[in-house]
Structures are given as structure tokens and as C-alpha cells.
Amino acid sequence: MQRKAPTITPELAGSQLTHKIAGFIVVFVWTCITPALFGQQDVHAALIPPANRKSAPAFQLVTEAGTKMQISDYRGKVVLLNFWATDCGGCVLEIPSFIELEKAYKDKGFTAVGVSMDISYESLRDANEAWGRVRPFIAKHGVNYPIAMGDDAISKAYALNAFPATYLIDKSGKIAVAYVGVVINKDNVTTNIKSLLSER
């Protein structure tokens, strides 16, 4: 007995097409985000020999409290300088590690410093609009280190082409390590921080 082929109505055809498109979109999006979430989760970097280090570019930025921050304020300390944005997924993934590092080493001559690049990253009007995003983020995530608002000048000074970007700066104010990518390897960062803290 020959079976009758099912009748394909316009509604059924449209439904099948919708499911195929939805499936394609899911696969496409997953293919795009997978490298960002998993492909760069182990970014290592070695310390630059002291003789080859260059001074961290100077800057003067405004903090959440309205005070001015300069990199020279931290001379004598090891600084983790992190450039990030609230809508940068990789940036958000890294921040809990920086919070832990701040807790562990803040009394040993170390500090993390965050520079929000929300204005340029999100094409915002001004710092007020950016702080409207950054302040709730700081409160929600319990960020325990100073945050300043970045600008075009600091972006050019540090040649920022991608986020997040993180630098370890030695006690004399020179860049000892540069990390670009998500997510930096916490063990590698910790090892480098300990080495820099031990330098005279």
C-alpha cells in the first residue's frame, strides 16, 4: 500500500523555514562567541627584563569619587592597570580575578587600577553617561580597587586596539608585562606580581 505524501501547507513550510533559520542563527552565534569565551582563556605573558622596560605613559583621569588619578600616584607599588568596559564580555570575566588579587596583595605593595573605556566602547555622549553604567557595575560586582574614566588621550597613549587590555607596572613606573585578550591566566598573573613585588 502506497502512503500518501503529507500535504505541506504554506503555514507548515513557513514554520519549517523559521526553525531552520533559528537553528542557523544559534549555530552562527555560538561559533562567534566560543572563541571569545573559550579560545583565549589562557593568555600568558613573561616579564620584560628590567633593562628593556619602558615607562608607562602618564595620564590624569577622574575617579568615581571625582578625584584625579595619575599613574605616578602609585610609584613604589606594583600596579595591575586594566582597560575595560561594562559591555565587554571578556572584560567582565576577568574582573573577579582582579578583585581576588586586590584582596590578596593590597597590603603587600600592590594595587589593581581599572580604567573604564565605556565612552569610546559604547559610543556614549560623555563621562556622565558612562558613569551611569559604571557605578552600578562597581556596586553589583563588589569592585574593591579604584576605577577611573578613560578618554581618547589614554587610548592613544597606550595604543589600545582591543579590550580587555591589562598591564603590570613595576615599582619604578615601567611596564613589565602586557596582556591583551580574554581571559588572562590568573596563575601567570599571580606569579608575575610576586616576582615584581620581590624586585628592589
N, CA, C and O of each residue as an XYZ file, in Angstrom:
800
protein
N       0.853     -1.197      0.000
C       0.000      0.000      0.000
C       0.886      1.243      0.000
O       1.749      1.406      0.862
N       0.664      2.092     -0.955
C       1.463      3.306     -1.090
C       0.937      4.401     -0.159
O      -0.251      4.724     -0.137
N       1.900      4.967      0.624
C       1.491      6.024      1.549
C       1.364      7.347      0.819
O       2.119      7.674     -0.096
N       0.399      8.063      1.262
C       0.179      9.379      0.668
C       1.158     10.387      1.276
O       1.294     10.479      2.496
N       1.817     11.119      0.428
C       2.763     12.136      0.907
C       2.019     13.196      1.706
O       0.915     13.595      1.335
N       2.629     13.661      2.823
C       1.941     14.684      3.633
C       1.775     15.975      2.853
O       2.629     16.370      2.059
N       0.671     16.601      3.103
C       0.404     17.876      2.449
C       1.150     18.981      3.180
O       1.011     19.154      4.391
N       1.942     19.724      2.418
C       2.698     20.817      3.016
C       1.961     22.120      2.755
O       1.900     22.618      1.631
N       1.412     22.643      3.817
C       0.682     23.907      3.704
C       1.658     25.059      3.776
O       2.776     24.882      4.260
N       1.272     26.233      3.312
C       2.151     27.415      3.436
C       2.558     27.671      4.878
O       3.676     28.106      5.154
N       1.610     27.389      5.821
C       1.916     27.627      7.230
C       3.008     26.680      7.714
O       3.921     27.079      8.437
N       2.894     25.377      7.288
C       3.880     24.378      7.692
C       5.243     24.694      7.094
O       6.268     24.596      7.768
N       5.242     25.070      5.833
C       6.508     25.417      5.171
C       7.165     26.605      5.869
O       8.377     26.624      6.083
N       6.352     27.586      6.215
C       6.888     28.764      6.906
C       7.456     28.410      8.259
O       8.485     28.941      8.675
N       6.758     27.485      8.961
C       7.230     27.063     10.281
C       8.561     26.337     10.183
O       9.461     26.562     10.993
N       8.685     25.449      9.171
C       9.940     24.712      8.984
C      11.075     25.662      8.655
O      12.187     25.504      9.158
N      10.800     26.647      7.813
C      11.821     27.622      7.436
C      12.257     28.438      8.648
O      13.440     28.724      8.834
N      11.274     28.804      9.467
C      11.595     29.569     10.681
C      12.515     28.777     11.600
O      13.476     29.319     12.146
N      12.213     27.470     11.770
C      13.042     26.623     12.637
C      14.454     26.481     12.072
O      15.431     26.490     12.820
N      14.558     26.347     10.739
C      15.880     26.228     10.124
C      16.699     27.501     10.319
O      17.890     27.449     10.626
N      16.041     28.642     10.134
C      16.725     29.929     10.308
C      17.157     30.101     11.760
O      18.277     30.532     12.034
N      16.261     29.763     12.692
C      16.586     29.883     14.114
C      17.775     28.995     14.468
O      18.675     29.402     15.202
N      17.761     27.769     13.930
C      18.877     26.859     14.183
C      20.177     27.396     13.632
O      21.220     27.286     14.277
N      20.129     27.978     12.439
C      21.325     28.554     11.823
C      21.860     29.702     12.670
O      23.067     29.822     12.877
N      20.949     30.544     13.158
C      21.359     31.696     13.971
C      22.049     31.225     15.249
O      23.084     31.768     15.636
N      21.470     30.206     15.908
C      22.073     29.680     17.147
C      23.482     29.177     16.881
O      24.411     29.488     17.626
N      23.640     28.387     15.802
C      24.964     27.842     15.467
C      25.930     28.972     15.136
O      27.083     28.953     15.566
N      25.461     29.960     14.370
C      26.327     31.069     13.962
C      26.800     31.872     15.171
O      27.984     32.186     15.295
N      25.852     32.204     16.070
C      26.205     32.987     17.251
C      27.172     32.213     18.135
O      28.148     32.774     18.631
N      26.901     30.916     18.333
C      27.784     30.105     19.164
C      29.180     30.030     18.566
O      30.177     30.069     19.286
N      29.244     29.921     17.238
C      30.541     29.879     16.567
C      31.305     31.177     16.786
O      32.530     31.168     16.900
N      30.588     32.284     16.846
C      31.234     33.588     17.021
C      31.713     33.802     18.454
O      32.804     34.325     18.683
N      30.880     33.389     19.423
C      31.238     33.701     20.805
C      32.154     32.667     21.434
O      32.843     32.971     22.408
N      32.178     31.461     20.904
C      33.003     30.417     21.509
C      34.471     30.797     21.583
O      35.080     30.622     22.638
N      35.088     31.324     20.480
C      36.498     31.723     20.601
C      36.704     32.782     21.666
O      37.706     32.765     22.381
N      35.751     33.711     21.772
C      35.907     34.790     22.755
C      35.828     34.258     24.179
O      36.529     34.739     25.070
N      34.954     33.243     24.393
C      34.770     32.741     25.740
C      35.785     31.668     26.114
O      36.215     31.582     27.264
N      36.164     30.851     25.132
C      36.996     29.703     25.463
C      38.343     29.683     24.752
O      39.285     29.054     25.233
N      38.445     30.349     23.635
C      39.651     30.250     22.830
C      40.827     31.020     23.389
O      41.968     30.707     23.049
N      40.602     32.012     24.232
C      41.698     32.821     24.741
C      41.664     32.877     26.255
O      41.948     33.915     26.851
N      41.320     31.765     26.874
C      41.183     31.781     28.328
C      42.489     31.483     29.043
O      42.483     31.286     30.258
N      43.583     31.444     28.347
C      44.832     31.053     28.982
C      45.972     31.929     28.489
O      47.033     31.436     28.104
N      45.737     33.241     28.505
C      46.729     34.173     27.985
C      47.860     34.345     28.999
O      47.650     34.847     30.104
N      49.050     33.925     28.610
C      50.247     34.054     29.445
C      51.126     35.182     28.923
O      51.015     35.579     27.763
N      51.981     35.685     29.768
C      52.980     36.666     29.340
C      54.158     36.594     30.306
O      53.983     36.404     31.509
N      55.350     36.749     29.760
C      56.563     36.723     30.580
C      56.963     38.146     30.949
O      56.653     39.102     30.238
N      57.654     38.261     32.070
C      58.150     39.573     32.487
C      59.178     40.093     31.497
O      60.053     39.354     31.046
N      59.065     41.365     31.168
C      60.087     42.031     30.359
C      61.291     42.281     31.267
O      61.117     42.761     32.387
N      62.500     41.970     30.818
C      63.677     42.241     31.656
C      63.725     43.713     32.050
O      63.415     44.575     31.228
N      64.105     44.020     33.290
C      64.099     45.412     33.778
C      64.787     46.399     32.848
O      64.311     47.523     32.685
N      65.888     46.007     32.242
C      66.632     46.929     31.379
C      65.879     47.284     30.106
O      66.170     48.296     29.468
N      64.903     46.443     29.735
C      64.164     46.660     28.484
C      62.777     47.279     28.686
O      62.037     47.487     27.724
N      62.439     47.565     29.925
C      61.110     48.110     30.201
C      61.024     49.599     29.877
O      61.981     50.355     30.041
N      59.835     49.988     29.411
C      59.591     51.402     29.107
C      58.599     51.984     30.110
O      57.737     51.279     30.634
N      58.735     53.259     30.362
C      57.845     53.917     31.324
C      56.394     53.852     30.862
O      56.098     54.032     29.681
N      55.502     53.596     31.799
C      54.077     53.610     31.480
C      53.672     55.040     31.131
O      54.004     55.967     31.871
N      52.963     55.236     30.020
C      52.553     56.595     29.654
C      51.786     57.285     30.777
O      50.925     56.687     31.422
N      52.112     58.538     30.995
C      51.453     59.309     32.055
C      50.004     59.594     31.671
O      49.660     59.681     30.492
N      49.173     59.734     32.685
C      47.783     60.123     32.440
C      47.230     60.805     33.673
O      47.770     60.668     34.770
N      46.163     61.530     33.484
C      45.422     62.128     34.595
C      43.942     61.943     34.294
O      43.398     62.543     33.367
N      43.306     61.101     35.095
C      41.911     60.756     34.874
C      41.098     61.017     36.135
O      41.645     61.146     37.231
N      39.785     61.092     35.960
C      38.887     61.343     37.090
C      38.296     60.026     37.587
O      37.830     59.200     36.802
N      38.327     59.847     38.913
C      37.798     58.632     39.519
C      36.314     58.774     39.819
O      35.720     59.836     39.631
N      35.728     57.667     40.293
C      34.313     57.673     40.654
C      34.028     58.716     41.731
O      32.951     59.313     41.757
N      35.002     58.933     42.624
C      34.820     59.890     43.720
C      35.028     61.331     43.272
O      34.840     62.259     44.059
N      35.416     61.524     42.008
C      35.621     62.867     41.494
C      37.033     63.387     41.689
O      37.323     64.537     41.360
N      37.911     62.551     42.219
C      39.308     62.954     42.405
C      40.119     62.624     41.152
O      39.688     61.830     40.316
N      41.290     63.238     41.031
C      42.143     62.980     39.873
C      43.126     61.861     40.194
O      43.699     61.803     41.281
N      43.302     60.984     39.229
C      44.205     59.855     39.379
C      45.320     59.960     38.350
O      45.073     60.263     37.182
N      46.544     59.710     38.787
C      47.692     59.672     37.890
C      48.456     58.378     38.139
O      48.457     57.864     39.257
N      49.096     57.857     37.120
C      49.868     56.636     37.313
C      51.016     56.882     38.279
O      51.449     55.972     38.985
N      51.506     58.113     38.308
C      52.609     58.441     39.214
C      52.192     58.374     40.686
O      53.048     58.293     41.566
N      50.883     58.407     40.959
C      50.391     58.283     42.328
C      50.781     56.942     42.942
O      50.831     56.801     44.163
N      51.055     55.964     42.090
C      51.299     54.604     42.565
C      52.769     54.200     42.487
O      53.105     53.021     42.594
N      53.638     55.192     42.298
C      55.068     54.898     42.256
C      55.484     54.212     43.549
O      55.104     54.645     44.636
N      56.262     53.144     43.432
C      56.665     52.362     44.594
C      55.798     51.136     44.806
O      56.110     50.282     45.636
N      54.697     51.049     44.048
C      53.821     49.882     44.120
C      53.836     49.135     42.785
O      54.168     49.700     41.742
N      53.474     47.868     42.843
C      53.221     47.103     41.623
C      51.763     47.338     41.264
O      50.878     47.171     42.104
N      51.510     47.726     40.019
C      50.156     48.098     39.598
C      49.668     47.178     38.478
O      50.371     46.939     37.497
N      48.468     46.679     38.648
C      47.776     45.991     37.559
C      46.827     47.008     36.953
O      45.823     47.362     37.571
N      47.128     47.479     35.762
C      46.331     48.508     35.087
C      45.469     47.839     34.025
O      45.973     47.315     33.032
N      44.159     47.868     34.253
C      43.223     47.150     33.390
C      42.287     48.105     32.655
O      41.588     48.904     33.280
N      42.277     48.017     31.332
C      41.368     48.794     30.496
C      40.191     47.902     30.134
O      40.378     46.805     29.607
N      38.978     48.371     30.417
C      37.808     47.516     30.283
C      36.574     48.342     29.954
O      36.632     49.570     29.908
N      35.449     47.653     29.724
C      34.154     48.314     29.505
C      33.056     47.405     30.026
O      33.201     46.183     30.021
N      31.974     47.990     30.470
C      30.910     47.222     31.114
C      30.229     46.235     30.167
O      29.739     45.198     30.615
N      30.188     46.536     28.866
C      29.551     45.645     27.899
C      30.551     44.759     27.173
O      30.199     44.098     26.196
N      31.782     44.739     27.636
C      32.811     43.876     27.054
C      32.802     42.561     27.830
O      33.239     42.510     28.980
N      32.304     41.499     27.199
C      32.149     40.222     27.891
C      33.430     39.686     28.500
O      33.435     39.222     29.640
N      34.512     39.748     27.745
C      35.793     39.265     28.247
C      36.281     40.073     29.423
O      36.878     39.534     30.355
N      36.026     41.373     29.382
C      36.423     42.247     30.494
C      35.725     41.820     31.779
O      36.346     41.727     32.838
N      34.437     41.563     31.668
C      33.638     41.194     32.830
C      34.110     39.863     33.416
O      34.094     39.674     34.632
N      34.534     38.935     32.540
C      35.016     37.638     33.007
C      36.297     37.764     33.821
O      36.540     36.962     34.722
N      37.113     38.758     33.514
C      38.398     38.913     34.198
C      38.291     39.570     35.572
O      39.085     39.275     36.466
N      37.330     40.443     35.738
C      37.273     41.288     36.930
C      37.250     40.525     38.260
O      37.912     40.960     39.202
N      36.519     39.408     38.383
C      36.581     38.681     39.663
C      38.003     38.275     40.068
O      38.333     38.272     41.254
N      38.837     37.936     39.093
C      40.233     37.591     39.399
C      40.986     38.793     39.929
O      41.801     38.668     40.844
N      40.718     39.960     39.360
C      41.393     41.175     39.818
C      40.944     41.545     41.236
O      41.740     42.033     42.039
N      39.675     41.311     41.531
C      39.161     41.561     42.877
C      39.895     40.669     43.883
O      40.266     41.119     44.967
N      40.098     39.402     43.513
C      40.801     38.467     44.399
C      42.262     38.878     44.575
O      42.800     38.808     45.681
N      42.899     39.303     43.494
C      44.299     39.736     43.586
C      44.435     40.961     44.487
O      45.388     41.071     45.258
N      43.475     41.879     44.382
C      43.492     43.072     45.233
C      43.385     42.675     46.706
O      44.087     43.225     47.555
N      42.508     41.725     47.002
C      42.356     41.266     48.386
C      43.644     40.620     48.893
O      44.056     40.830     50.034
N      44.267     39.833     48.024
C      45.427     39.051     48.456
C      46.700     39.885     48.613
O      47.529     39.588     49.473
N      46.862     40.935     47.786
C      48.156     41.616     47.739
C      48.117     43.122     48.038
O      49.142     43.798     47.946
N      46.953     43.638     48.389
C      46.852     45.090     48.593
C      47.717     45.587     49.749
O      48.138     46.743     49.760
N      47.979     44.722     50.712
C      48.806     45.115     51.853
C      50.281     44.753     51.661
O      51.083     44.850     52.589
N      50.617     44.336     50.448
C      51.992     43.901     50.172
C      52.665     44.760     49.102
O      53.678     44.370     48.522
N      52.084     45.941     48.850
C      52.675     46.830     47.859
C      52.112     46.683     46.464
O      52.789     46.980     45.479
N      50.854     46.218     46.376
C      50.200     46.003     45.075
C      48.848     46.705     45.057
O      48.186     46.834     46.086
N      48.453     47.152     43.879
C      47.078     47.615     43.695
C      46.639     47.363     42.262
O      47.429     47.467     41.323
N      45.371     47.032     42.117
C      44.762     46.985     40.790
C      44.146     48.356     40.529
O      43.679     49.019     41.455
N      44.148     48.773     39.280
C      43.530     50.037     38.873
C      42.744     49.766     37.596
O      43.288     49.260     36.615
N      41.471     50.106     37.618
C      40.649     49.915     36.437
C      40.408     51.233     35.717
O      40.164     52.262     36.347
N      40.479     51.191     34.396
C      40.169     52.368     33.589
C      39.022     51.997     32.654
O      39.191     51.212     31.720
N      37.863     52.571     32.920
C      36.699     52.286     32.087
C      36.831     52.995     30.745
O      37.098     54.195     30.679
N      36.636     52.220     29.670
C      36.663     52.784     28.320
C      35.255     52.810     27.722
O      35.082     52.759     26.504
N      34.249     52.891     28.607
C      32.865     52.833     28.156
C      32.509     53.921     27.152
O      31.718     53.677     26.241
N      33.076     55.115     27.298
C      32.697     56.220     26.405
C      32.963     55.851     24.952
O      32.079     55.970     24.103
N      34.179     55.404     24.668
C      34.513     55.056     23.286
C      33.938     53.699     22.902
O      33.483     53.521     21.772
N      33.952     52.739     23.824
C      33.488     51.380     23.523
C      32.010     51.360     23.181
O      31.571     50.617     22.304
N      31.240     52.194     23.892
C      29.794     52.226     23.692
C      29.329     53.448     22.900
O      28.130     53.652     22.711
N      30.288     54.262     22.435
C      29.962     55.494     21.698
C      28.994     56.373     22.501
O      27.977     56.838     21.986
N      29.335     56.583     23.761
C      28.485     57.382     24.646
C      28.779     58.865     24.489
O      29.805     59.257     23.932
N      27.854     59.687     24.995
C      27.979     61.136     24.830
C      29.122     61.714     25.663
O      29.930     62.505     25.176
N      29.171     61.298     26.935
C      30.158     61.907     27.821
C      30.393     61.027     29.045
O      29.831     59.938     29.156
N      31.237     61.516     29.967
C      31.589     60.758     31.163
C      30.385     60.534     32.070
O      30.286     59.490     32.715
N      29.476     61.489     32.128
C      28.293     61.326     32.979
C      27.472     60.118     32.555
O      27.009     59.341     33.390
N      27.298     59.973     31.246
C      26.539     58.823     30.745
C      27.296     57.527     31.045
O      26.694     56.513     31.397
N      28.611     57.575     30.902
C      29.429     56.388     31.169
C      29.368     55.999     32.647
O      29.215     54.823     32.977
N      29.490     56.996     33.541
C      29.415     56.688     34.971
C      28.055     56.100     35.333
O      27.948     55.319     36.278
N      27.017     56.471     34.586
C      25.693     55.904     34.815
C      25.669     54.399     34.606
O      24.806     53.709     35.150
N      26.605     53.889     33.828
C      26.736     52.440     33.636
C      27.756     51.836     34.591
O      27.569     50.742     35.124
N      28.837     52.577     34.790
C      29.966     52.032     35.545
C      29.669     51.937     37.045
O      29.989     50.930     37.677
N      29.064     52.973     37.613
C      28.805     52.956     39.064
C      27.944     51.762     39.491
O      28.291     51.085     40.459
N      26.827     51.484     38.796
C      26.038     50.300     39.186
C      26.834     49.002     39.026
O      26.673     48.068     39.812
N      27.688     48.951     38.010
C      28.511     47.761     37.789
C      29.473     47.553     38.964
O      29.616     46.439     39.467
N      30.126     48.627     39.392
C      31.068     48.552     40.514
C      30.355     48.034     41.766
O      30.871     47.172     42.476
N      29.165     48.574     42.021
C      28.410     48.168     43.206
C      27.953     46.715     43.110
O      28.056     45.965     44.081
N      27.458     46.324     41.963
C      26.931     44.963     41.776
C      28.030     43.912     41.918
O      27.810     42.860     42.519
N      29.207     44.191     41.370
C      30.285     43.195     41.340
C      31.265     43.331     42.500
O      32.195     42.534     42.619
N      31.068     44.325     43.351
C      31.933     44.477     44.512
C      33.369     44.795     44.156
O      34.294     44.275     44.780
N      33.565     45.642     43.163
C      34.923     46.009     42.751
C      35.595     46.763     43.903
O      35.066     47.760     44.395
N      36.750     46.283     44.321
C      37.406     46.794     45.526
C      38.681     47.586     45.244
O      39.504     47.792     46.136
N      38.835     48.022     44.011
C      40.011     48.815     43.642
C      39.550     50.051     42.874
O      38.428     50.080     42.370
N      40.396     51.063     42.780
C      39.958     52.322     42.147
C      39.646     52.173     40.662
O      40.313     51.444     39.928
N      38.609     52.890     40.253
C      38.200     52.926     38.846
C      38.209     54.376     38.380
O      37.682     55.257     39.059
N      38.803     54.615     37.234
C      38.804     55.955     36.639
C      38.155     55.880     35.257
O      38.038     54.802     34.675
N      37.736     57.030     34.743
C      37.100     57.074     33.435
C      38.132     57.409     32.368
O      38.788     58.449     32.430
N      38.271     56.522     31.391
C      39.240     56.714     30.317
C      38.773     57.702     29.271
O      37.596     58.059     29.219
N      39.705     58.143     28.438
C      39.389     59.085     27.357
C      40.230     58.753     26.133
O      41.007     57.799     26.144
N      40.071     59.542     25.084
C      40.806     59.288     23.840
C      42.312     59.401     24.043
O      43.086     58.666     23.430
N      42.719     60.322     24.902
C      44.153     60.539     25.117
C      44.834     59.293     25.665
O      45.911     58.918     25.202
N      44.208     58.646     26.655
C      44.837     57.461     27.234
C      44.763     56.287     26.258
O      45.650     55.434     26.236
N      43.716     56.249     25.464
C      43.602     55.205     24.454
C      44.754     55.288     23.452
O      45.328     54.270     23.064
N      45.078     56.499     23.047
C      46.200     56.698     22.117
C      47.535     56.437     22.792
O      48.431     55.839     22.197
N      47.669     56.885     24.034
C      48.933     56.734     24.751
C      49.310     55.266     24.926
O      50.482     54.901     24.833
N      48.305     54.428     25.180
C      48.564     53.005     25.389
C      48.279     52.176     24.136
O      48.312     50.947     24.177
N      47.999     52.855     23.025
C      47.756     52.182     21.733
C      46.721     51.064     21.880
O      46.952     49.928     21.466
N      45.588     51.404     22.470
C      44.553     50.411     22.734
C      43.761     50.105     21.473
O      43.083     50.974     20.926
N      43.853     48.870     21.021
C      43.119     48.441     19.832
C      42.081     47.380     20.142
O      41.207     47.098     19.322
N      42.176     46.790     21.326
C      41.239     45.740     21.722
C      41.090     45.743     23.234
O      41.975     46.188     23.966
N      39.935     45.229     23.688
C      39.670     45.141     25.120
C      39.269     43.712     25.464
O      38.649     43.029     24.649
N      39.617     43.260     26.657
C      40.384     43.991     27.667
C      41.864     44.062     27.327
O      42.375     43.284     26.522
N      42.536     45.009     27.956
C      43.988     45.129     27.863
C      44.494     45.392     29.273
O      43.972     46.258     29.976
N      45.495     44.655     29.677
C      45.979     44.743     31.059
C      47.497     44.823     31.086
O      48.189     44.108     30.361
N      47.996     45.704     31.934
C      49.444     45.883     32.068
C      49.838     45.714     33.527
O      49.121     46.142     34.431
N      50.986     45.084     33.745
C      51.591     45.078     35.067
C      52.720     46.090     35.035
O      53.607     46.025     34.184
N      52.674     47.024     35.971
C      53.645     48.115     36.025
C      54.488     47.938     37.287
O      53.960     47.748     38.383
N      55.799     48.005     37.111
C      56.685     47.759     38.249
C      56.756     48.960     39.195
O      56.131     49.993     38.957
N      57.525     48.804     40.263
C      57.591     49.828     41.306
C      58.145     51.159     40.807
O      57.871     52.210     41.386
N      58.920     51.106     39.737
C      59.503     52.343     39.210
C      58.635     52.980     38.131
O      59.030     53.971     37.517
N      57.452     52.412     37.902
C      56.524     53.002     36.942
C      56.737     52.559     35.504
O      56.320     53.242     34.569
N      57.394     51.402     35.328
C      57.648     50.903     33.975
C      56.798     49.667     33.689
O      56.510     48.870     34.582
N      56.404     49.529     32.419
C      55.583     48.384     32.022
C      56.435     47.125     32.006
O      57.418     47.030     31.271
N      56.035     46.150     32.838
C      56.785     44.897     32.949
C      56.112     43.748     32.215
O      56.771     42.784     31.826
N      54.798     43.848     32.025
C      54.042     42.807     31.333
C      52.854     43.453     30.625
O      52.244     44.388     31.143
N      52.536     42.946     29.441
C      51.337     43.395     28.723
C      50.500     42.179     28.353
O      50.994     41.235     27.736
N      49.237     42.212     28.735
C      48.297     41.149     28.384
C      47.213     41.754     27.492
O      46.628     42.783     27.829
N      46.954     41.120     26.368
C      45.827     41.533     25.526
C      45.047     40.278     25.190
O      45.580     39.352     24.580
N      43.780     40.248     25.589
C      42.955     39.082     25.313
C      42.247     38.615     26.561
O      42.581     39.012     27.677
N      41.264     37.764     26.350
C      40.489     37.220     27.459
C      40.616     35.713     27.435
O      40.665     35.104     26.366
N      40.669     35.132     28.561
C      40.878     35.722     29.874
C      42.322     35.438     30.255
O      42.818     34.339     30.007
N      43.001     36.402     30.851
C      44.387     36.183     31.222
C      44.472     35.086     32.280
O      43.562     34.923     33.092
N      45.557     34.349     32.260
C      45.746     33.248     33.184
C      46.085     33.781     34.572
O      47.120     34.419     34.760
N      45.212     33.518     35.541
C      45.383     34.091     36.879
C      46.687     33.635     37.532
O      47.364     34.425     38.189
N      47.038     32.356     37.349
C      48.277     31.852     37.942
C      49.491     32.575     37.373
O      50.437     32.893     38.094
N      49.447     32.830     36.066
C      50.547     33.541     35.424
C      50.652     34.966     35.950
O      51.750     35.454     36.218
N      49.514     35.630     36.096
C      49.499     36.999     36.627
C      50.022     37.013     38.058
O      50.823     37.872     38.427
N      49.566     36.058     38.859
C      49.999     35.989     40.253
C      51.504     35.789     40.352
O      52.172     36.441     41.154
N      52.035     34.888     39.535
C      53.482     34.642     39.530
C      54.241     35.910     39.168
O      55.251     36.236     39.792
N      53.750     36.625     38.155
C      54.416     37.861     37.730
C      54.331     38.949     38.805
O      55.287     39.692     39.021
N      53.187     39.033     39.471
C      53.031     40.025     40.552
C      54.017     39.731     41.677
O      54.681     40.637     42.181
N      54.109     38.466     42.067
C      55.041     38.094     43.138
C      56.492     38.441     42.749
O      57.260     38.938     43.573
N      56.844     38.178     41.512
C      58.203     38.481     41.060
C      58.461     39.982     41.109
O      59.535     40.413     41.529
N      57.486     40.782     40.683
C      57.648     42.227     40.695
C      57.694     42.777     42.112
O      58.427     43.726     42.388
N      56.920     42.190     43.005
C      56.948     42.627     44.398
C      58.303     42.356     45.052
O      58.728     43.071     45.959
N      58.968     41.308     44.572
C      60.263     40.948     45.156
C      61.414     41.782     44.594
O      62.518     41.762     45.137
N      61.155     42.520     43.497
C      62.208     43.349     42.918
C      62.500     44.539     43.823
O      61.601     45.081     44.465
N      63.772     44.937     43.863
C      64.149     46.088     44.669
C      64.137     47.361     43.824
O      64.429     48.443     44.333
